[in-house]
Amino acid sequence: MSRILLPSVALLLLAALSLPASAASSPRPPNFVFILADDLGTPPVAAYGNKFYQTPNIDSLARDGIKFTAAYAACPVCSPTRAALMTGQYPARTRVTDFIAGNLFPFARLTQPDWQKFLPLSASTIAEELVARGYATALFGKWHLARAYTGPDSVAEGPDRQGFQEVFITHKPKTSADPENDAHGVVPTTARALDFLERHRERPFLLYLPHNSIHAPIMAPRALVEKYRARPGSDRPENNPVVGAMMELLDDSVGRVLAKLDALGLRENTVVIFNGDNGGLLKDSGQSPHRGGKAQLHEGGIRVPLLIRWPGVVAAGRVSDVPTSTVDFFPTLLELTGKPAAPSAVIDGVSLASHLRGGAAPARPAIFWHYPHYHANGDGGPAGAVRAGDWKLVEYYEHTVAKTGRSPELYDLRTDPVEAKNLAASDPARVANLLAMLAAHRKATNAQMPTLNPAYDPAKAKQTGGKSSD
């Protein structure tokens, strides 16, 4: 029997047949929602075991996706980690090695290097890569990669010049801000996120939400703080009622974003990532069970939450102890689009795409840190660190450069996750091997090192100069 096609149907069929095979058959690549919390280690996220804090929406990402228990920030302070997220390169390589604009310590034993105090426009960012793949991109929240913290001087290196098509920049509050009035700007950031999702539901998108919470100065509405002050354990050093209130507000924001994805039918094809930029500030709350905090290379300064949800691809309820670093997001997201980074691209991270789909951990010899700076909340001065397998070594540059200060520390994180037992004296061969790995890393990334300071004055060593925006 012969078949007769109506003219309109015939034209549609002809058009479909004329499309390239890739355009006719390729599924839409996934959307990305990347939520980055400020100064957030693992303790304030209930999914990591501390039940003082209430974060049901954030915890749902662990229940419905994968929880990484050994996720690391690329640096113990914010700007270098954010640059690493944008580029997939270690701070040693980008030379954005401290928070911008940092602090001078003019009388310290070592002189800090003349580091890169903004992300150059020549850097290839994840946003630019995704725009080239047809994505809509937005950043609503903290940037902190321009040489100036606020406008108008910060405009020259703003995110709108680094691939983000829609931008709304917010900043940490002043100490005089009103705690009752959304001091950390969670509400306007979330409102813009929901609007962006509504308008871009029909195309792939990257929605980057780098919140200012829970960065100091910590503050929240009094009634909400009192709710947490009344909870059992509020007197423990790791349980701060103000942080609890701030986490609840942040969690509410996450819940609204997740609900919007559901309402728009985007849940199944959206990769949601929740992460922190460095560990928490010790003067605000302890980082138990980890040692140390922000600006330190012990686990409390660099171990952060990482939860990833992608229904139907990432199995629900998975827990991974694979060590990861901020530099891994760049190659991971690009591979998930179906178009990995170019072979010629200089990337320090490894893709987690296969592991997210259930595959084995990616091969990597080690994860590295390079922080050649003093910090008011630091411990031991400029330092570097390496984790190779379960072994971690912290190298203090005053010891390396000036032959004084703290000698290298060695920890077996498998048996001693709280870094209580320094094994350096009993295992000098391993110390030497890890120090060699760190030296090789610095050479490979052309890392800047501090030098001896001719103006060193032990009586003034902790005095700072300049202004801090950290």
C-alpha positions, 0 to 999 in steps of 0.5 A: 500500500502506498503512503501519502504524507501531508505537505507539512508532515513531509517538510518536518520529516525532511528537516529532521533528516537534514539535521546532523546526527549529533543534533538530532540524537544528542540529549540535552546536557545537564544543568548545574547548580553550584552552591558554595557556602563561605567559611563552612567546614563539615561540622555545621552540616548535620549530614556529617554527624553533628545533630546540633545543627538543623540542615534538612534541605542540605542533608537531602542532597546526601540522602538523594545523592552522594556524600564525600567524606574527604572533600578538600578546599584548594586553600584554607582561605577563600579567594584562592579556592574560588580561583581554583574553582573557576580554573581547575588550577591549584592556587600555586599555579594561578598565584592567587594564593591568599584572600584578596587583598591579603594582609602584610606582616612587615616584621614577620620572619619571612617576606610573603611573595608578591602574589596575584591579587585578582583573577586575570581576564586571560584565565579560562573560567568554567563559566566561559567554557560552558557559555561556549557549550551553549549554557546560560550562566549566572553568579549571584553572591560573592565573587572576591576575585577582583583586585578591589572588594567592592565597586566601582574599582572591582568592576574591571575583573568582575564575573561578567567579564569572566563568562557570567552572563547575569551577575549580582554581587553581594558582600559580607556584612559590616559589624554594624549591620542589623541581624534582623534584616538578612545581614548576609544577603541570603534572601536577594541572592535566592530570589534572583536564583529562582527567577533565573531558573524560571527564565532559563528552564528551556536551555542548559544553565550554570547557576553559581550561588556563592553565599556570604554565609556563614562568614564573620561577622556572624549574626542572625535574627534573635529569635532564631538564635535563641531557638538554637541556644535552647538546644542541647549541646549549645554550650559545646565549642563546636556548637554555636547558636548564631551559626546554627541560626545562620545555617538554618537560613542558608538551608531554607535557601537551598530548600527553595532552590531545590523546590523550584527545580522540582516545580519546573520539572528540572530535577532529573537533569540538574546536577546540584553541588553543595560545597564549602570554600574553606574550614570554619573560623575557630573563634566562631566555632570549633571544627570538631572532630577535625583539628584546626580551622580557617587559615590552617592546613590541618583538616579543620581548615581545608576539609569541607562538605561536598554533596552532589545530587543527580537523580538517575545518574548518581545513586542515592545515599552513596558515601565516598571516601575518595579525596577530592579537591576544588580543582576537580570541579572544572574537569568534572563539569566539562566532562559531564556536558559531553565535551571534556576540556581540551587536551591542551588545557592546563588543569590540575584537577581530575574529573570525578564524572566516572566516579559519580556514575558509580565508577572507581576513584580517579587515579591521582598521586596526591592532593597539594596545598600551597599557602605562603602567607601569614594570617591572623588566624593561622598556625605556624606561618606560611606552609604547604601540605600534601595528602598521598593516600592516607598520609598527610604531611604539613611543611612549614616554610619558616623551617624550610627557608629559615631553618627555624620554627615548626618542623614537618608534621606527618599524619596517618589519616586512616588511623588518626583522622584528628591529626593528634599523633605526629609520626614524622620522627618515627618515619623519616623516609616517608617525610623525605618522600612527601617533602620531595613531592611537595617540592616537585609540585612547587616546581611544576606549578612555578609556585612563589615562595616566601623569603627571609625578611631583613626587617624581621623583628620578633617583638613585632612579628604578629603586627599586620599592615594594610586592610583585610577583606577576608 
